[in-house]
């Protein structure tokens, strides 16, 4: 008899081995639909993993940080699949989750632009709706390119990916496409509103710190984005200024090692170095004044 211990201490018994997906189905249809992975005796595994001996098992959904990262990692595969279908000569070299989304790195003789992004996003939506198995995606589109894929697990099927958008394309021959992914359309639409502040890293050494800082700002009630693209910091600041972003936080090695941030206005004025707490208080105070302004003029 196989004994599965759940996080709440409940022990469920089964007369034969079963997959993580089958375990979720035995608990309830809602969980079966929501599960994107499992944790078996502390090891993160995909839903097809078969449990053959007594184990402690947690079921991971996209509402959890681990599950959301799996969702974003899987979106990178979906992006690569759509890219290869539309541009057969593209050679995919990397696909991974990053920040609030994902990216796909590839080489192609022609630089892709906004119209290409729209076509690729449309194809991604079509593929997601078709509900492919991710095993199909891996075997059909990724085994021949030798792409540097992030380690799994991945979501069981493409239908789980329903709230994503492509945001940027960069490069001329060696290129990257970036996208954002959330668990549902409501979260995606909230993210798409113009943020109060964008956290910008100078190079890839500050990616983790910059995203952690973004999460800290969000917990404090600040509408923050992170821009972790592998592009020059001046170019990123300029792009956000054109989009109407009021403030940017620039994170380099000095900021990361000194545990402070450099705050600038969208117009380029340097407001100096601050602690994270001071930035939160400053931005929340400005947001409060903006909200109060229409009442004062009424």
C-alpha positions as a printed Julia matrix, in Angstrom:
298×3 Matrix{Float64}:
   0.0    0.0     0.0
   1.37   3.38   -1.07
   1.04   6.14    1.56
   1.08   9.81    0.54
   1.4   12.42    3.29
   0.01  15.85    2.34
   1.2   19.19    3.81
  -1.66  19.31    6.35
  -0.63  15.91    7.72
  -3.4   13.97    5.98
  -2.31  10.51    4.82
  -3.91   9.08    1.69
  -3.42   5.44    0.7
  -3.25   4.03   -2.83
  -2.96   0.44   -4.01
  -0.52   1.27   -6.82
   1.95   3.9    -8.04
   0.41   7.1    -9.38
   1.53  10.32  -11.03
   1.43  13.74   -9.43
  -1.41  14.6   -11.82
  -3.37  11.5   -10.76
  -2.83  12.4    -7.11
  -4.26  15.86   -7.72
  -7.28  14.35   -9.51
  -7.92  12.0    -6.59
  -8.14  15.01   -4.26
 -10.46  17.08   -6.43
 -11.12  18.36   -9.98
 -10.26  21.95   -9.07
  -6.82  20.97   -7.83
  -6.29  18.7   -10.82
  -6.9   21.66  -13.13
  -4.75  24.08  -11.12
  -1.71  21.91  -10.38
   1.37  22.73  -12.46
   3.93  20.63  -10.56
   4.55  18.7    -7.38
   7.11  18.52   -4.62
   7.93  14.93   -3.67
  10.08  14.53   -0.56
  11.39  18.04   -1.2
  12.15  17.48   -4.91
  10.31  19.68   -7.42
   8.89  17.49  -10.22
   6.46  17.83  -13.1
   2.91  16.49  -13.07
   3.87  13.37  -15.04
   6.28  12.23  -12.31
   5.24   8.82  -10.93
   5.28   8.33   -7.16
   6.29   4.72   -6.49
   6.96   4.7    -2.75
   5.72   6.35    0.43
   6.34  10.09    0.23
   5.48  13.54    1.49
   3.9   15.42   -1.4
   2.88  19.03   -1.99
   0.93  20.04   -5.08
   2.1   23.3    -6.64
  -0.3   25.71   -8.37
   0.47  28.83  -10.4
  -0.74  30.96   -7.48
   2.44  30.09   -5.58
   5.85  31.67   -6.34
   7.32  28.34   -7.47
   4.32  27.64   -9.66
   4.38  31.09  -11.24
   8.04  30.65  -12.13
   7.17  27.29  -13.75
   4.4   29.02  -15.7
   6.81  31.68  -16.96
   9.5   29.13  -17.82
   6.91  27.21  -19.83
   5.86  30.4   -21.64
   9.46  30.7   -22.85
   9.06  27.3   -24.5
   5.75  28.33  -26.02
   7.4   31.47  -27.39
  10.15  29.37  -28.97
   7.59  27.04  -30.5
   5.65  29.94  -32.06
   8.86  31.58  -33.26
  10.03  28.38  -35.0
   6.67  27.92  -36.7
   6.71  31.46  -38.12
  10.46  31.73  -38.76
  11.81  28.29  -39.59
  15.39  29.56  -39.98
  15.51  30.96  -36.44
  18.03  29.13  -34.25
  16.91  29.19  -30.62
  19.82  29.46  -28.18
  18.1   30.12  -24.83
  14.68  30.18  -23.21
  14.03  30.95  -19.56
  11.95  32.78  -16.97
  13.16  36.22  -15.87
  11.54  38.76  -13.57
   7.8   39.08  -14.24
   8.01  37.0   -17.38
  10.25  35.15  -19.78
  12.5   35.5   -22.79
  13.71  33.56  -25.8
  17.13  34.16  -27.31
  17.71  33.26  -30.95
  19.64  34.1   -34.1
  17.92  35.19  -37.29
  19.19  37.13  -40.31
  16.28  39.61  -40.14
  15.67  41.78  -37.09
  12.14  41.35  -35.75
   9.93  44.34  -34.92
   6.56  45.18  -33.32
   4.48  43.64  -36.14
   6.44  40.41  -35.81
   5.82  40.4   -32.06
   2.08  40.66  -32.64
   2.1   37.73  -35.05
   4.18  35.61  -32.7
   1.92  36.44  -29.75
  -1.15  35.49  -31.81
   0.46  32.16  -32.67
   1.3   31.58  -28.98
  -2.36  32.12  -28.08
  -3.4   29.65  -30.77
  -0.94  27.05  -29.5
  -2.03  27.57  -25.88
  -5.69  27.15  -26.83
  -4.87  23.94  -28.74
  -3.73  22.49  -25.41
  -0.53  20.74  -26.46
   1.43  18.57  -24.08
   4.71  20.23  -23.12
   6.44  16.91  -23.81
   5.32  17.4   -27.42
   6.78  20.88  -27.46
  10.13  19.68  -26.09
  10.51  16.74  -28.43
   9.25  18.49  -31.57
  10.83  21.91  -31.35
  13.75  21.92  -28.95
  15.75  18.7   -29.34
  17.41  19.74  -32.62
  18.39  23.33  -31.79
  20.41  22.46  -28.72
  18.86  25.44  -26.95
  20.04  26.35  -23.47
  16.78  25.67  -21.69
  16.18  26.36  -18.04
  15.82  23.18  -16.02
  12.22  22.0   -15.55
   9.69  21.21  -14.43
   7.26  22.71  -16.92
   3.47  22.95  -16.87
   1.68  19.78  -18.04
  -0.17  21.35  -21.0
  -0.21  24.64  -22.86
  -3.77  25.53  -21.79
  -2.4   26.57  -18.38
  -0.74  29.55  -20.06
  -3.61  31.98  -20.58
  -2.34  35.39  -19.41
   0.8   36.47  -21.22
   1.95  39.24  -23.56
   5.09  39.9   -25.54
   6.68  43.23  -24.64
  10.01  43.79  -26.4
  12.26  42.56  -29.18
  15.93  43.52  -29.21
  19.05  42.84  -31.25
  19.77  42.59  -34.97
  21.03  39.04  -35.62
  21.52  37.71  -32.11
  18.1   38.66  -30.77
  15.86  38.29  -27.76
  12.09  38.51  -27.37
  10.78  39.31  -23.9
   7.31  38.72  -22.5
   5.36  38.98  -19.27
   3.2   36.25  -17.73
   0.72  36.13  -14.85
  -1.77  33.59  -13.58
  -4.88  35.25  -15.04
  -6.04  38.14  -17.22
  -6.92  40.34  -14.25
  -3.35  40.19  -12.94
  -1.97  40.79  -16.43
  -4.18  43.86  -16.97
  -3.17  45.27  -13.58
   0.5   44.85  -14.53
  -0.06  46.58  -17.9
  -1.11  49.85  -16.23
   1.71  52.43  -16.19
   3.79  51.79  -13.05
   4.87  54.37  -10.48
   8.45  53.15  -10.72
  10.56  50.79  -12.8
  13.55  48.98  -11.28
  16.36  48.77  -13.84
  19.47  46.63  -13.51
  22.76  47.69  -15.08
  23.84  44.15  -15.98
  22.75  40.56  -15.38
  24.61  40.29  -12.05
  21.84  42.35  -10.42
  18.83  40.43  -11.79
  17.88  38.58   -8.61
  18.42  41.62   -6.38
  16.43  43.89   -8.7
  13.47  41.51   -8.8
  13.56  41.05   -5.01
  13.52  44.84   -4.65
  10.55  45.06   -7.03
   8.67  42.53   -4.92
   9.48  44.53   -1.77
   8.05  47.69   -3.34
   4.89  45.84   -4.34
   4.38  44.51   -0.83
   4.61  48.11    0.37
   1.77  49.09   -1.98
   3.87  50.62   -4.78
   2.98  49.73   -8.39
   6.45  48.66   -9.52
   7.86  46.93  -12.58
  11.3   45.45  -13.14
  13.12  45.83  -16.45
  15.73  43.07  -16.5
  16.41  43.05  -20.23
  19.99  42.54  -21.37
  20.2   46.06  -22.86
  22.1   49.24  -22.07
  20.74  51.03  -19.02
  20.52  54.4   -20.8
  18.37  52.87  -23.53
  16.04  51.31  -20.97
  15.67  54.58  -19.05
  14.89  56.44  -22.27
  12.2   53.92  -23.28
  10.43  54.19  -19.94
  10.59  57.98  -20.05
   8.8   57.91  -23.4
   6.14  55.65  -21.88
   5.42  58.2   -19.15
   7.0   56.41  -16.18
   7.64  58.97  -13.43
  10.5   57.29  -11.57
  13.2   54.7   -12.16
  15.48  52.92   -9.71
  18.88  52.05  -11.16
  20.62  49.05   -9.59
  24.32  48.41  -10.13
  26.92  46.55   -8.11
  27.41  49.44   -5.66
  23.69  49.6    -4.94
  23.39  45.84   -4.56
  26.41  45.5    -2.28
  25.55  48.62   -0.28
  21.84  47.72    0.05
  20.62  51.11   -1.2
  19.0   52.38   -4.4
  19.55  55.31   -6.76
  16.26  57.05   -7.52
  15.74  59.16  -10.65
  12.74  60.89  -12.14
  11.51  59.81  -15.54
  12.88  63.12  -16.86
  16.38  62.17  -15.74
  16.75  64.16  -12.49
  18.89  62.32   -9.95
  17.16  62.24   -6.54
  20.13  60.56   -4.87
  20.72  57.39   -2.95
  18.04  56.14   -0.56
  17.18  53.15    1.53
  14.43  50.92    0.18
  12.15  52.03    3.01
  12.74  55.69    2.17
  11.88  55.04   -1.48
   8.65  53.29   -0.5
   7.62  56.2     1.72
   8.52  58.77   -0.96
   6.58  57.01   -3.73
   3.54  56.31   -1.56
   3.45  59.96   -0.49
   3.59  61.11   -4.13
   0.87  58.66   -5.07
  -1.29  60.0    -2.24
  -0.83  63.59   -3.46
  -1.75  62.56   -7.0
  -4.9   60.86   -5.79
  -5.85  63.91   -3.71
  -5.31  66.46   -6.48
  -8.66  65.97   -8.3
 -10.54  66.36   -5.0
  -8.75  69.65   -4.27
  -9.68  71.1    -7.67
 -13.32  69.98   -7.55
